[in-house]
Amino acid sequence: MREIAANRLPAHGFDSFEGLPEARRGGFAKGAFAQDLPDVGEAELHRGGFEDSLPGFLETHDGPIAFVHEDADVYSSTKTILDLAFDRFAPGTIIHIDEYFNFPGWQQHEHKAFTEFLERYEGGAEHIGFNALHEQVAVRLT
């Protein structure tokens, strides 16, 4: 985020900074990964749950979303992001999903939310990258 903002491109981050909203695979309890707001240079952080912070942002920032790094970890949070920002996605939008596949039960989390998103989205998605040794996928909406 710091590098994007340093190049005078608007960069916004959304997080509760309170950790996971629910327990997650691998023994991560609700609240795991809680932290203080990090220094992200010129980027702007919006603290709060996605359902609380994203609607106000979308009301005051119009236009399509060019890039999303989605690292919400669980189905419910991912679905919230994709539902709230649905009308801002357009052909060419790149979405990087952090925990998409390659772990036990992956079909019930971020993958499921993105699959449901694609069922509603009028275009499609082209996979442009993935990490075969971990869990990430990058797609470009068409």
N, C-alpha and C positions, 0 to 999 in steps of 0.2 A: 504494500500500500504506500509506503513511504516513497518508493521509486516512481510509482505512477503519479502521485501528487507532486513530486519534485519536477516532473515534466509538464506541469501546469494542466494536467488532466484531472477532472474531479474524481476523487476517490472517497467512498463512504464505507464505513464498516458498521455492522449491526451485531450486537451481542449483549446478553444480560450480564456477562462477566461473573455470573453466579454459578457457573458450571452446568452440567447436564440437567435438563428438566425432568428426566426420569432415568432409572437404572438402565445400563446398557451392557451388551455382551462383554465378555472378558472380565467380569467382576467390577466394572466401573459403576459406582453408586451414584444416585442422584446427588448433584452438587460437585461431582468430580470435575476437575479442570477449572475451578473457580480461580479468578485472579483479579488483580488491580488493572485499571486501564493502562495499556502499554503506550509508550511514546511512538507515534506513527508519523511524525513529522507534520507535513501540511494536510494529511488526510484527516477527515472528520469522522469521529466515532459517535455512534448513537447508542447510548446505554439503555437496555431494557429488553424485555421479551420481544420477539419479532412482531407479535400481534399488537404490541403497544407502541413500538418505535417506528415500524415501517409505514403504517397508514398516514401519519402526519408528514413523514418525509415525502411520500408519493403525492400528497396534496400540494406541496410547495415546490416540487421538482417535476416538471412535465417532460415529455419526450421519452423515446425508447431507451431501454437499458442495453448498453453495448457489451458488458462483461459482468459475469457473476462468478465469484468463487464461493460456492455453497459448501459450508462445513458445519451443518447443523446436527450431524451425528445420528439423529433418529427420525423416524417417519413423521411424527406429528409436527415437528419443527420445520422439516423440509416441505411438507404439504402446506403449512402456513405461509412460508415464503413464496412458493410457486403460485398459490391461490391469490395472495394479496397483490403480487406484482404481475399477474397474468396478462393484463392489458398492455403492459410495457414491453413485453417480449416481442421481437420482430425478426424477420429473416436476417441473418447475420449475427444475431446475438450469440455470444459464446458463453456456455455454462460449464464450469469446472465443478464436478461433484466429488467431494473428498472421500466419502465412504460409500461407494456405489456398488462394489461387488467384491468377490474373492475372500469372503469370510463366512462362517456358518450363519445361516439365516439372512443373508444379504437381500434376499428377495422381498423381505418384509419391512425394509427400512427406506433409505434414500432412493433406491432403485424403484420401489413400489410407488413412491410419491411422484417420481419423474415419469414413470409409465402412465400413471393417471393423468398427469399434466399433458402428455403427448396425445392421449385419447381426446382431449378437449381442444388442443392447439390445432389450428387449421393447416399448418404446414407439417413439416417433419423435422428430423434431426439427423445430422451427419456426424458420426463419430470421427473426431480428428486426433484423438490421442488417448492413451490409457497407460497405466502402470501395471504390467503383468505380475510384478512381485509384490504389489501392495493392493490398493483398493480404488484408486482414482480413475476417473474418466473425464474427458473433455468432449463436448459436442458443440456443433454450430447449428443453430436453428435455420431451417430452409423455408 
